[in-house]
Amino acid sequence: MALTGRTALLAAIGSLPVGILSPSWTGMLAVNGPLALAMLCDYALAAPVKSLQFTRSGDTHVRLGDAAELQLTVTNPSRRPLRARLRDAWPPTAQASGTEQEIPRRTLTVPAGERRRITTRLLPSRRGDHQAARVTVRSYGPLGLAARQGSHQVPWTIRALPPFTSRKHLPARLARLRELDGRTSVLTRGEGTEFDSLREYVAGDDTRSIDWRATARQTTVAVRTWRPERDRHLLVVLDTGRTSAGRVGDAPRLDFAMDAALLLIALASRAGDRVDLLAYDRRTRAHVRGRSAKDVLPAAVEALATLEPELVETDARALSAAALAHAPRRSLIVLLTSLDAAPVEEGLLPVLPQLTKRHNVLVASVADPSVQAMTSARGTIDAVYEAAAGTRATAERRRIAEKLRGHGATVVDATPDDIAPAVADAYLALKAAGRL
């Protein structure tokens, strides 16, 4: 039984005159006895909480940063009307400001044998699955003196998907892709391209493209045009080890790497290439393999939704073996990792020749913009030390990048805002050069 503020107020109003004019147990009993009887009657007339029935409907997936709407249907199968206060509890990460107080208590009236629906709006602040906690109901009697209270477990899960903020860069890269495919500009030629058509020779054309048989059949010199091959294989590898947990600005490095991976997957699938995804540290954390161009991006978004950095050192040798297993024929392997000296020199560099021998390798890393800002710090002694530290860190990243390039890899090192378009541009550059 739960007592209300009205009960306490009536008890105080009745007891105060008795306590002042004729303080005695008899007087107190005369005032509070009827009140206690009224409370019991009110409690008995309140609709039972245990027999209430709940069902949920609404969104099951929401992009991080967007709102999800859920409907909770309350059915009152009893013969008494339900006058209640209801709270639909969710974890703080599923709510707008990260506090439990954001889910309001609702006043609800459900006549006997009827149902009512209430709507809850959630704005998750973290990726992953958010599960409903419980529904707590306080059912009041007609006098509002006492209430029944109980809780029900009504399962529901909202999956917050990666925000994919880099999708704003997709139209510009698709326009460039159409140029590479020859839809809006002259087709190019190069290693790894396929024959498209013949056209008349113009000054500046490569003489190696002249088709002598076609030239012999007509009065003008004919040259072959070429287009980049489609249906190439692309493997995106996310390093989910401890270095991916490092925060760059307001988010872990892994979140920016995931955003870059999604833009690349969207672009490559539109280009007609087959795209697979692998997330690895010491074991496979997520993978998408063998999906069609239409399904690969939704599958990747779903797989990355629950992915979190692991506080373990990445096993580079096992990662290399997993990448080779996922890419049995010549492919472009895009490895999203860090350029920290120790993990690269001790882990990645020794196994990199195994990858570059069979595949084209693109290594991409998220750079911390605060390090670059440190290099220009001036004015105080502390700022001078910060500038020296920033300069050393920048030089170290450049040294590591040069070592990776020396082993045959293409390297992209960009800030969080630039990493996704930079990786997409590197992919398009490799495609234009005929290396895909």
Salt bridges, closest charged atoms under 4 A:
ASP88 OD1 - ARG56 NH2 2.78
GLU114 OE1 - ARG116 NH1 3.18
ASP129 OD1 - ARG159 NE 2.64
ASP181 OD2 - ARG183 NH1 3.59
ASP181 OD2 - ARG230 NH1 2.80
GLU194 OE2 - ARG227 NE 3.30
ASP196 OD1 - ARG227 NH1 3.23
ASP205 OD2 - ARG199 NH1 2.95
ASP206 OD2 - ARG189 NH1 3.74
ASP206 OD2 - ARG208 NH2 2.87
ASP211 OD2 - ARG224 NE 3.44
GLU229 OE1 - ARG232 NH1 3.02
ASP231 OD1 - ARG274 NE 3.67
ASP255 OD1 - ARG127 NH2 3.08
ASP273 OD2 - LYS431 NZ 2.97
ASP276 OD2 - HIS233 NE2 2.91
ASP281 OD2 - ARG285 NE 2.83
GLU302 OE2 - HIS61 NE2 3.08
GLU302 OE2 - ARG159 NH1 2.83
GLU308 OE2 - ARG127 NH2 3.98
GLU310 OE2 - ARG285 NH1 3.81
GLU313 OE1 - ARG242 NE 2.57
GLU345 OE2 - ARG399 NH1 2.70
GLU345 OE2 - LYS403 NZ 2.94
GLU396 OE2 - ARG399 NH2 2.54
GLU402 OE2 - ARG405 NH1 2.93
ASP413 OD1 - ARG397 NH2 2.62
ASP425 OD1 - ARG173 NE 2.99
ASP425 OD1 - ARG176 NH1 4.00
